[in-house]
């Protein structure tokens, strides 16, 4: 019995090279939207990631996405493109609330943040209701 259990567990483990390969492919920046007014993930919310061009003070669009059934939007940016800079995540909160048949005080939420060490992982959640929002640097 225990030999069969060990074989089963071994089949679910990854070798060191496979783990390193998977870690390299994950986005160094993740986000998660929580609809705190209803106590559910913020599903199907459009968002975009931008980087500030210091020479022109204009925002350059890097990627767009939509949150999944868990309120997450994976693969925002690759490690190769993630550099020390000022970034902005823009969440289309007004359209999200409208899709739920609700109105919102905030038509969108923009979170601006500075990356100094792109080798780290950064998680930026958005907790929102129709009349408030908050964020923090998560892990």
Phi and psi in radians as a Rosetta constraint file:
Dihedral C 1 N 2 CA 2 C 2 CIRCULARHARMONIC -1.187 0.35
Dihedral N 2 CA 2 C 2 N 3 CIRCULARHARMONIC -0.573 0.35
Dihedral C 2 N 3 CA 3 C 3 CIRCULARHARMONIC -1.133 0.35
Dihedral N 3 CA 3 C 3 N 4 CIRCULARHARMONIC -0.704 0.35
Dihedral C 3 N 4 CA 4 C 4 CIRCULARHARMONIC -1.166 0.35
Dihedral N 4 CA 4 C 4 N 5 CIRCULARHARMONIC -0.685 0.35
Dihedral C 4 N 5 CA 5 C 5 CIRCULARHARMONIC -1.120 0.35
Dihedral N 5 CA 5 C 5 N 6 CIRCULARHARMONIC -0.752 0.35
Dihedral C 5 N 6 CA 6 C 6 CIRCULARHARMONIC -1.106 0.35
Dihedral N 6 CA 6 C 6 N 7 CIRCULARHARMONIC -0.702 0.35
Dihedral C 6 N 7 CA 7 C 7 CIRCULARHARMONIC -1.113 0.35
Dihedral N 7 CA 7 C 7 N 8 CIRCULARHARMONIC -0.696 0.35
Dihedral C 7 N 8 CA 8 C 8 CIRCULARHARMONIC -1.091 0.35
Dihedral N 8 CA 8 C 8 N 9 CIRCULARHARMONIC -0.829 0.35
Dihedral C 8 N 9 CA 9 C 9 CIRCULARHARMONIC -1.117 0.35
Dihedral N 9 CA 9 C 9 N 10 CIRCULARHARMONIC -0.748 0.35
Dihedral C 9 N 10 CA 10 C 10 CIRCULARHARMONIC -1.021 0.35
Dihedral N 10 CA 10 C 10 N 11 CIRCULARHARMONIC -0.632 0.35
Dihedral C 10 N 11 CA 11 C 11 CIRCULARHARMONIC -1.152 0.35
Dihedral N 11 CA 11 C 11 N 12 CIRCULARHARMONIC -0.311 0.35
Dihedral C 11 N 12 CA 12 C 12 CIRCULARHARMONIC -1.734 0.35
Dihedral N 12 CA 12 C 12 N 13 CIRCULARHARMONIC -0.133 0.35
Dihedral C 12 N 13 CA 13 C 13 CIRCULARHARMONIC -1.554 0.35
Dihedral N 13 CA 13 C 13 N 14 CIRCULARHARMONIC 2.582 0.35
Dihedral C 13 N 14 CA 14 C 14 CIRCULARHARMONIC -1.867 0.35
Dihedral N 14 CA 14 C 14 N 15 CIRCULARHARMONIC 2.569 0.35
Dihedral C 14 N 15 CA 15 C 15 CIRCULARHARMONIC -1.290 0.35
Dihedral N 15 CA 15 C 15 N 16 CIRCULARHARMONIC 2.918 0.35
Dihedral C 15 N 16 CA 16 C 16 CIRCULARHARMONIC -1.035 0.35
Dihedral N 16 CA 16 C 16 N 17 CIRCULARHARMONIC -0.713 0.35
Dihedral C 16 N 17 CA 17 C 17 CIRCULARHARMONIC -1.147 0.35
Dihedral N 17 CA 17 C 17 N 18 CIRCULARHARMONIC -0.701 0.35
Dihedral C 17 N 18 CA 18 C 18 CIRCULARHARMONIC -1.164 0.35
Dihedral N 18 CA 18 C 18 N 19 CIRCULARHARMONIC -0.684 0.35
Dihedral C 18 N 19 CA 19 C 19 CIRCULARHARMONIC -1.100 0.35
Dihedral N 19 CA 19 C 19 N 20 CIRCULARHARMONIC -0.758 0.35
Dihedral C 19 N 20 CA 20 C 20 CIRCULARHARMONIC -1.121 0.35
Dihedral N 20 CA 20 C 20 N 21 CIRCULARHARMONIC -0.695 0.35
Dihedral C 20 N 21 CA 21 C 21 CIRCULARHARMONIC -1.115 0.35
Dihedral N 21 CA 21 C 21 N 22 CIRCULARHARMONIC -0.750 0.35
Dihedral C 21 N 22 CA 22 C 22 CIRCULARHARMONIC -1.169 0.35
Dihedral N 22 CA 22 C 22 N 23 CIRCULARHARMONIC -0.727 0.35
Dihedral C 22 N 23 CA 23 C 23 CIRCULARHARMONIC -1.101 0.35
Dihedral N 23 CA 23 C 23 N 24 CIRCULARHARMONIC -0.651 0.35
Dihedral C 23 N 24 CA 24 C 24 CIRCULARHARMONIC -1.186 0.35
Dihedral N 24 CA 24 C 24 N 25 CIRCULARHARMONIC -0.471 0.35
Dihedral C 24 N 25 CA 25 C 25 CIRCULARHARMONIC -1.509 0.35
Dihedral N 25 CA 25 C 25 N 26 CIRCULARHARMONIC -0.233 0.35
Dihedral C 25 N 26 CA 26 C 26 CIRCULARHARMONIC -1.310 0.35
Dihedral N 26 CA 26 C 26 N 27 CIRCULARHARMONIC 2.570 0.35
Dihedral C 26 N 27 CA 27 C 27 CIRCULARHARMONIC -1.173 0.35
Dihedral N 27 CA 27 C 27 N 28 CIRCULARHARMONIC 2.357 0.35
Dihedral C 27 N 28 CA 28 C 28 CIRCULARHARMONIC -1.316 0.35
Dihedral N 28 CA 28 C 28 N 29 CIRCULARHARMONIC -0.117 0.35
Dihedral C 28 N 29 CA 29 C 29 CIRCULARHARMONIC -2.239 0.35
Dihedral N 29 CA 29 C 29 N 30 CIRCULARHARMONIC 2.164 0.35
Dihedral C 29 N 30 CA 30 C 30 CIRCULARHARMONIC -2.244 0.35
Dihedral N 30 CA 30 C 30 N 31 CIRCULARHARMONIC 2.808 0.35
Dihedral C 30 N 31 CA 31 C 31 CIRCULARHARMONIC -2.479 0.35
Dihedral N 31 CA 31 C 31 N 32 CIRCULARHARMONIC 2.850 0.35
Dihedral C 31 N 32 CA 32 C 32 CIRCULARHARMONIC -2.653 0.35
Dihedral N 32 CA 32 C 32 N 33 CIRCULARHARMONIC 2.205 0.35
Dihedral C 32 N 33 CA 33 C 33 CIRCULARHARMONIC -1.855 0.35
Dihedral N 33 CA 33 C 33 N 34 CIRCULARHARMONIC 2.235 0.35
Dihedral C 33 N 34 CA 34 C 34 CIRCULARHARMONIC -2.069 0.35
Dihedral N 34 CA 34 C 34 N 35 CIRCULARHARMONIC 2.192 0.35
Dihedral C 34 N 35 CA 35 C 35 CIRCULARHARMONIC -1.474 0.35
Dihedral N 35 CA 35 C 35 N 36 CIRCULARHARMONIC 1.622 0.35
Dihedral C 35 N 36 CA 36 C 36 CIRCULARHARMONIC -1.294 0.35
Dihedral N 36 CA 36 C 36 N 37 CIRCULARHARMONIC -0.366 0.35
Dihedral C 36 N 37 CA 37 C 37 CIRCULARHARMONIC -1.160 0.35
Dihedral N 37 CA 37 C 37 N 38 CIRCULARHARMONIC -0.586 0.35
Dihedral C 37 N 38 CA 38 C 38 CIRCULARHARMONIC -1.935 0.35
Dihedral N 38 CA 38 C 38 N 39 CIRCULARHARMONIC -0.139 0.35
Dihedral C 38 N 39 CA 39 C 39 CIRCULARHARMONIC 1.249 0.35
Dihedral N 39 CA 39 C 39 N 40 CIRCULARHARMONIC 0.627 0.35
Dihedral C 39 N 40 CA 40 C 40 CIRCULARHARMONIC -2.387 0.35
Dihedral N 40 CA 40 C 40 N 41 CIRCULARHARMONIC 2.851 0.35
Dihedral C 40 N 41 CA 41 C 41 CIRCULARHARMONIC -1.111 0.35
Dihedral N 41 CA 41 C 41 N 42 CIRCULARHARMONIC 2.603 0.35
Dihedral C 41 N 42 CA 42 C 42 CIRCULARHARMONIC -1.435 0.35
Dihedral N 42 CA 42 C 42 N 43 CIRCULARHARMONIC 1.577 0.35
Dihedral C 42 N 43 CA 43 C 43 CIRCULARHARMONIC -1.512 0.35
Dihedral N 43 CA 43 C 43 N 44 CIRCULARHARMONIC 2.450 0.35
Dihedral C 43 N 44 CA 44 C 44 CIRCULARHARMONIC 1.062 0.35
Dihedral N 44 CA 44 C 44 N 45 CIRCULARHARMONIC 0.681 0.35
Dihedral C 44 N 45 CA 45 C 45 CIRCULARHARMONIC -1.670 0.35
Dihedral N 45 CA 45 C 45 N 46 CIRCULARHARMONIC 2.196 0.35
Dihedral C 45 N 46 CA 46 C 46 CIRCULARHARMONIC -1.279 0.35
Dihedral N 46 CA 46 C 46 N 47 CIRCULARHARMONIC 2.514 0.35
Dihedral C 46 N 47 CA 47 C 47 CIRCULARHARMONIC -2.622 0.35
Dihedral N 47 CA 47 C 47 N 48 CIRCULARHARMONIC 2.864 0.35
Dihedral C 47 N 48 CA 48 C 48 CIRCULARHARMONIC -2.514 0.35
Dihedral N 48 CA 48 C 48 N 49 CIRCULARHARMONIC 2.629 0.35
Dihedral C 48 N 49 CA 49 C 49 CIRCULARHARMONIC -1.996 0.35
Dihedral N 49 CA 49 C 49 N 50 CIRCULARHARMONIC 2.318 0.35
Dihedral C 49 N 50 CA 50 C 50 CIRCULARHARMONIC -2.279 0.35
Dihedral N 50 CA 50 C 50 N 51 CIRCULARHARMONIC 2.712 0.35
Dihedral C 50 N 51 CA 51 C 51 CIRCULARHARMONIC -2.163 0.35
Dihedral N 51 CA 51 C 51 N 52 CIRCULARHARMONIC 2.415 0.35
Dihedral C 51 N 52 CA 52 C 52 CIRCULARHARMONIC -1.390 0.35
Dihedral N 52 CA 52 C 52 N 53 CIRCULARHARMONIC 2.249 0.35
Dihedral C 52 N 53 CA 53 C 53 CIRCULARHARMONIC -1.525 0.35
Dihedral N 53 CA 53 C 53 N 54 CIRCULARHARMONIC 1.931 0.35
Dihedral C 53 N 54 CA 54 C 54 CIRCULARHARMONIC -1.146 0.35
Dihedral N 54 CA 54 C 54 N 55 CIRCULARHARMONIC -0.417 0.35
Dihedral C 54 N 55 CA 55 C 55 CIRCULARHARMONIC -1.355 0.35
Dihedral N 55 CA 55 C 55 N 56 CIRCULARHARMONIC -0.466 0.35
Dihedral C 55 N 56 CA 56 C 56 CIRCULARHARMONIC -2.048 0.35
Dihedral N 56 CA 56 C 56 N 57 CIRCULARHARMONIC -0.191 0.35
Dihedral C 56 N 57 CA 57 C 57 CIRCULARHARMONIC 1.045 0.35
Dihedral N 57 CA 57 C 57 N 58 CIRCULARHARMONIC 0.481 0.35
Dihedral C 57 N 58 CA 58 C 58 CIRCULARHARMONIC -1.853 0.35
Dihedral N 58 CA 58 C 58 N 59 CIRCULARHARMONIC 2.609 0.35
Dihedral C 58 N 59 CA 59 C 59 CIRCULARHARMONIC -1.541 0.35
Dihedral N 59 CA 59 C 59 N 60 CIRCULARHARMONIC 2.259 0.35
Dihedral C 59 N 60 CA 60 C 60 CIRCULARHARMONIC -1.784 0.35
Dihedral N 60 CA 60 C 60 N 61 CIRCULARHARMONIC 2.202 0.35
Dihedral C 60 N 61 CA 61 C 61 CIRCULARHARMONIC -1.219 0.35
Dihedral N 61 CA 61 C 61 N 62 CIRCULARHARMONIC 2.198 0.35
Dihedral C 61 N 62 CA 62 C 62 CIRCULARHARMONIC -1.773 0.35
Dihedral N 62 CA 62 C 62 N 63 CIRCULARHARMONIC -0.720 0.35
Dihedral C 62 N 63 CA 63 C 63 CIRCULARHARMONIC -2.827 0.35
Dihedral N 63 CA 63 C 63 N 64 CIRCULARHARMONIC 2.812 0.35
Dihedral C 63 N 64 CA 64 C 64 CIRCULARHARMONIC -2.269 0.35
Dihedral N 64 CA 64 C 64 N 65 CIRCULARHARMONIC 2.788 0.35
Dihedral C 64 N 65 CA 65 C 65 CIRCULARHARMONIC -2.922 0.35
Dihedral N 65 CA 65 C 65 N 66 CIRCULARHARMONIC 3.141 0.35
Dihedral C 65 N 66 CA 66 C 66 CIRCULARHARMONIC -2.410 0.35
Dihedral N 66 CA 66 C 66 N 67 CIRCULARHARMONIC 2.382 0.35
Dihedral C 66 N 67 CA 67 C 67 CIRCULARHARMONIC -1.147 0.35
Dihedral N 67 CA 67 C 67 N 68 CIRCULARHARMONIC 2.578 0.35
Dihedral C 67 N 68 CA 68 C 68 CIRCULARHARMONIC -1.551 0.35
Dihedral N 68 CA 68 C 68 N 69 CIRCULARHARMONIC -2.929 0.35
Dihedral C 68 N 69 CA 69 C 69 CIRCULARHARMONIC -1.153 0.35
Dihedral N 69 CA 69 C 69 N 70 CIRCULARHARMONIC -0.255 0.35
Dihedral C 69 N 70 CA 70 C 70 CIRCULARHARMONIC -1.782 0.35
Dihedral N 70 CA 70 C 70 N 71 CIRCULARHARMONIC 0.084 0.35
Dihedral C 70 N 71 CA 71 C 71 CIRCULARHARMONIC 1.406 0.35
Dihedral N 71 CA 71 C 71 N 72 CIRCULARHARMONIC 0.228 0.35
Dihedral C 71 N 72 CA 72 C 72 CIRCULARHARMONIC -1.869 0.35
Dihedral N 72 CA 72 C 72 N 73 CIRCULARHARMONIC 2.729 0.35
Dihedral C 72 N 73 CA 73 C 73 CIRCULARHARMONIC -2.303 0.35
Dihedral N 73 CA 73 C 73 N 74 CIRCULARHARMONIC 1.652 0.35
Dihedral C 73 N 74 CA 74 C 74 CIRCULARHARMONIC -1.321 0.35
Dihedral N 74 CA 74 C 74 N 75 CIRCULARHARMONIC 2.891 0.35
Dihedral C 74 N 75 CA 75 C 75 CIRCULARHARMONIC 1.036 0.35
Dihedral N 75 CA 75 C 75 N 76 CIRCULARHARMONIC 0.803 0.35
Dihedral C 75 N 76 CA 76 C 76 CIRCULARHARMONIC -1.216 0.35
Dihedral N 76 CA 76 C 76 N 77 CIRCULARHARMONIC -0.662 0.35
Dihedral C 76 N 77 CA 77 C 77 CIRCULARHARMONIC -2.725 0.35
Dihedral N 77 CA 77 C 77 N 78 CIRCULARHARMONIC 2.564 0.35
Dihedral C 77 N 78 CA 78 C 78 CIRCULARHARMONIC -1.534 0.35
Dihedral N 78 CA 78 C 78 N 79 CIRCULARHARMONIC 2.787 0.35
Dihedral C 78 N 79 CA 79 C 79 CIRCULARHARMONIC -1.031 0.35
Dihedral N 79 CA 79 C 79 N 80 CIRCULARHARMONIC -0.625 0.35
Dihedral C 79 N 80 CA 80 C 80 CIRCULARHARMONIC -1.136 0.35
Dihedral N 80 CA 80 C 80 N 81 CIRCULARHARMONIC -0.575 0.35
Dihedral C 80 N 81 CA 81 C 81 CIRCULARHARMONIC -1.603 0.35
Dihedral N 81 CA 81 C 81 N 82 CIRCULARHARMONIC -0.326 0.35
Dihedral C 81 N 82 CA 82 C 82 CIRCULARHARMONIC -1.359 0.35
Dihedral N 82 CA 82 C 82 N 83 CIRCULARHARMONIC 1.866 0.35
Dihedral C 82 N 83 CA 83 C 83 CIRCULARHARMONIC -2.166 0.35
Dihedral N 83 CA 83 C 83 N 84 CIRCULARHARMONIC 2.881 0.35
Dihedral C 83 N 84 CA 84 C 84 CIRCULARHARMONIC -1.097 0.35
Dihedral N 84 CA 84 C 84 N 85 CIRCULARHARMONIC 2.089 0.35
Dihedral C 84 N 85 CA 85 C 85 CIRCULARHARMONIC -2.988 0.35
Dihedral N 85 CA 85 C 85 N 86 CIRCULARHARMONIC -3.120 0.35
Dihedral C 85 N 86 CA 86 C 86 CIRCULARHARMONIC -1.778 0.35
Dihedral N 86 CA 86 C 86 N 87 CIRCULARHARMONIC 2.258 0.35
Dihedral C 86 N 87 CA 87 C 87 CIRCULARHARMONIC -2.137 0.35
Dihedral N 87 CA 87 C 87 N 88 CIRCULARHARMONIC 2.861 0.35
Dihedral C 87 N 88 CA 88 C 88 CIRCULARHARMONIC -2.452 0.35
Dihedral N 88 CA 88 C 88 N 89 CIRCULARHARMONIC 2.275 0.35
Dihedral C 88 N 89 CA 89 C 89 CIRCULARHARMONIC -1.795 0.35
Dihedral N 89 CA 89 C 89 N 90 CIRCULARHARMONIC 2.170 0.35
Dihedral C 89 N 90 CA 90 C 90 CIRCULARHARMONIC -1.953 0.35
Dihedral N 90 CA 90 C 90 N 91 CIRCULARHARMONIC 2.154 0.35
Dihedral C 90 N 91 CA 91 C 91 CIRCULARHARMONIC -1.888 0.35
Dihedral N 91 CA 91 C 91 N 92 CIRCULARHARMONIC 2.267 0.35
Dihedral C 91 N 92 CA 92 C 92 CIRCULARHARMONIC -1.529 0.35
Dihedral N 92 CA 92 C 92 N 93 CIRCULARHARMONIC 1.265 0.35
Dihedral C 92 N 93 CA 93 C 93 CIRCULARHARMONIC -1.198 0.35
Dihedral N 93 CA 93 C 93 N 94 CIRCULARHARMONIC -0.641 0.35
Dihedral C 93 N 94 CA 94 C 94 CIRCULARHARMONIC -1.075 0.35
Dihedral N 94 CA 94 C 94 N 95 CIRCULARHARMONIC -0.798 0.35
Dihedral C 94 N 95 CA 95 C 95 CIRCULARHARMONIC -1.141 0.35
Dihedral N 95 CA 95 C 95 N 96 CIRCULARHARMONIC -0.627 0.35
Dihedral C 95 N 96 CA 96 C 96 CIRCULARHARMONIC -1.069 0.35
Dihedral N 96 CA 96 C 96 N 97 CIRCULARHARMONIC -0.896 0.35
Dihedral C 96 N 97 CA 97 C 97 CIRCULARHARMONIC -1.137 0.35
Dihedral N 97 CA 97 C 97 N 98 CIRCULARHARMONIC -0.637 0.35
Dihedral C 97 N 98 CA 98 C 98 CIRCULARHARMONIC -1.064 0.35
Dihedral N 98 CA 98 C 98 N 99 CIRCULARHARMONIC -0.668 0.35
Dihedral C 98 N 99 CA 99 C 99 CIRCULARHARMONIC -1.134 0.35
Dihedral N 99 CA 99 C 99 N 100 CIRCULARHARMONIC -0.364 0.35
Dihedral C 99 N 100 CA 100 C 100 CIRCULARHARMONIC -1.657 0.35
Dihedral N 100 CA 100 C 100 N 101 CIRCULARHARMONIC 0.093 0.35
Dihedral C 100 N 101 CA 101 C 101 CIRCULARHARMONIC 1.371 0.35
Dihedral N 101 CA 101 C 101 N 102 CIRCULARHARMONIC 0.388 0.35
Dihedral C 101 N 102 CA 102 C 102 CIRCULARHARMONIC -2.100 0.35
Dihedral N 102 CA 102 C 102 N 103 CIRCULARHARMONIC 2.832 0.35
Dihedral C 102 N 103 CA 103 C 103 CIRCULARHARMONIC -1.806 0.35
Dihedral N 103 CA 103 C 103 N 104 CIRCULARHARMONIC 2.818 0.35
Dihedral C 103 N 104 CA 104 C 104 CIRCULARHARMONIC -2.451 0.35
Dihedral N 104 CA 104 C 104 N 105 CIRCULARHARMONIC 2.538 0.35
Dihedral C 104 N 105 CA 105 C 105 CIRCULARHARMONIC -1.233 0.35
Dihedral N 105 CA 105 C 105 N 106 CIRCULARHARMONIC -0.551 0.35
Dihedral C 105 N 106 CA 106 C 106 CIRCULARHARMONIC -1.836 0.35
Dihedral N 106 CA 106 C 106 N 107 CIRCULARHARMONIC 2.004 0.35
Dihedral C 106 N 107 CA 107 C 107 CIRCULARHARMONIC -1.218 0.35
Dihedral N 107 CA 107 C 107 N 108 CIRCULARHARMONIC -0.462 0.35
Dihedral C 107 N 108 CA 108 C 108 CIRCULARHARMONIC -2.779 0.35
Dihedral N 108 CA 108 C 108 N 109 CIRCULARHARMONIC 2.843 0.35
Dihedral C 108 N 109 CA 109 C 109 CIRCULARHARMONIC -2.208 0.35
Dihedral N 109 CA 109 C 109 N 110 CIRCULARHARMONIC 2.259 0.35
Dihedral C 109 N 110 CA 110 C 110 CIRCULARHARMONIC -2.030 0.35
Dihedral N 110 CA 110 C 110 N 111 CIRCULARHARMONIC 2.234 0.35
Dihedral C 110 N 111 CA 111 C 111 CIRCULARHARMONIC -1.992 0.35
Dihedral N 111 CA 111 C 111 N 112 CIRCULARHARMONIC 2.031 0.35
Dihedral C 111 N 112 CA 112 C 112 CIRCULARHARMONIC -1.826 0.35
Dihedral N 112 CA 112 C 112 N 113 CIRCULARHARMONIC 2.351 0.35
Dihedral C 112 N 113 CA 113 C 113 CIRCULARHARMONIC -2.602 0.35
Dihedral N 113 CA 113 C 113 N 114 CIRCULARHARMONIC 2.746 0.35
Dihedral C 113 N 114 CA 114 C 114 CIRCULARHARMONIC -1.917 0.35
Dihedral N 114 CA 114 C 114 N 115 CIRCULARHARMONIC 2.309 0.35
Dihedral C 114 N 115 CA 115 C 115 CIRCULARHARMONIC -1.879 0.35
Dihedral N 115 CA 115 C 115 N 116 CIRCULARHARMONIC 2.104 0.35
Dihedral C 115 N 116 CA 116 C 116 CIRCULARHARMONIC -1.886 0.35
Dihedral N 116 CA 116 C 116 N 117 CIRCULARHARMONIC -0.449 0.35
Dihedral C 116 N 117 CA 117 C 117 CIRCULARHARMONIC -2.252 0.35
Dihedral N 117 CA 117 C 117 N 118 CIRCULARHARMONIC 1.547 0.35
Dihedral C 117 N 118 CA 118 C 118 CIRCULARHARMONIC -1.215 0.35
Dihedral N 118 CA 118 C 118 N 119 CIRCULARHARMONIC -0.073 0.35
Dihedral C 118 N 119 CA 119 C 119 CIRCULARHARMONIC -1.364 0.35
Dihedral N 119 CA 119 C 119 N 120 CIRCULARHARMONIC -0.251 0.35
Dihedral C 119 N 120 CA 120 C 120 CIRCULARHARMONIC -1.454 0.35
Dihedral N 120 CA 120 C 120 N 121 CIRCULARHARMONIC 2.903 0.35
Dihedral C 120 N 121 CA 121 C 121 CIRCULARHARMONIC -1.706 0.35
Dihedral N 121 CA 121 C 121 N 122 CIRCULARHARMONIC 2.404 0.35
Dihedral C 121 N 122 CA 122 C 122 CIRCULARHARMONIC -2.158 0.35
Dihedral N 122 CA 122 C 122 N 123 CIRCULARHARMONIC 2.228 0.35
Dihedral C 122 N 123 CA 123 C 123 CIRCULARHARMONIC -2.081 0.35
Dihedral N 123 CA 123 C 123 N 124 CIRCULARHARMONIC 2.159 0.35
Dihedral C 123 N 124 CA 124 C 124 CIRCULARHARMONIC -2.153 0.35
Dihedral N 124 CA 124 C 124 N 125 CIRCULARHARMONIC 1.652 0.35
Dihedral C 124 N 125 CA 125 C 125 CIRCULARHARMONIC -1.427 0.35
Dihedral N 125 CA 125 C 125 N 126 CIRCULARHARMONIC 2.691 0.35
Dihedral C 125 N 126 CA 126 C 126 CIRCULARHARMONIC -2.111 0.35
Dihedral N 126 CA 126 C 126 N 127 CIRCULARHARMONIC 2.091 0.35
Dihedral C 126 N 127 CA 127 C 127 CIRCULARHARMONIC -1.840 0.35
Dihedral N 127 CA 127 C 127 N 128 CIRCULARHARMONIC 2.123 0.35
Dihedral C 127 N 128 CA 128 C 128 CIRCULARHARMONIC -2.460 0.35
Dihedral N 128 CA 128 C 128 N 129 CIRCULARHARMONIC 2.652 0.35
Dihedral C 128 N 129 CA 129 C 129 CIRCULARHARMONIC -2.272 0.35
Dihedral N 129 CA 129 C 129 N 130 CIRCULARHARMONIC -3.060 0.35
Dihedral C 129 N 130 CA 130 C 130 CIRCULARHARMONIC -1.165 0.35
Dihedral N 130 CA 130 C 130 N 131 CIRCULARHARMONIC -0.433 0.35
Dihedral C 130 N 131 CA 131 C 131 CIRCULARHARMONIC -2.193 0.35
Dihedral N 131 CA 131 C 131 N 132 CIRCULARHARMONIC 0.225 0.35
Dihedral C 131 N 132 CA 132 C 132 CIRCULARHARMONIC -2.779 0.35
Dihedral N 132 CA 132 C 132 N 133 CIRCULARHARMONIC 2.819 0.35
Dihedral C 132 N 133 CA 133 C 133 CIRCULARHARMONIC -2.720 0.35
Dihedral N 133 CA 133 C 133 N 134 CIRCULARHARMONIC 2.747 0.35
Dihedral C 133 N 134 CA 134 C 134 CIRCULARHARMONIC -2.609 0.35
Dihedral N 134 CA 134 C 134 N 135 CIRCULARHARMONIC 2.865 0.35
Dihedral C 134 N 135 CA 135 C 135 CIRCULARHARMONIC -2.651 0.35
Dihedral N 135 CA 135 C 135 N 136 CIRCULARHARMONIC 2.931 0.35
Dihedral C 135 N 136 CA 136 C 136 CIRCULARHARMONIC -2.837 0.35
Dihedral N 136 CA 136 C 136 N 137 CIRCULARHARMONIC 2.913 0.35
Dihedral C 136 N 137 CA 137 C 137 CIRCULARHARMONIC -1.506 0.35
Dihedral N 137 CA 137 C 137 N 138 CIRCULARHARMONIC 1.960 0.35
Dihedral C 137 N 138 CA 138 C 138 CIRCULARHARMONIC -1.607 0.35
Dihedral N 138 CA 138 C 138 N 139 CIRCULARHARMONIC -2.995 0.35
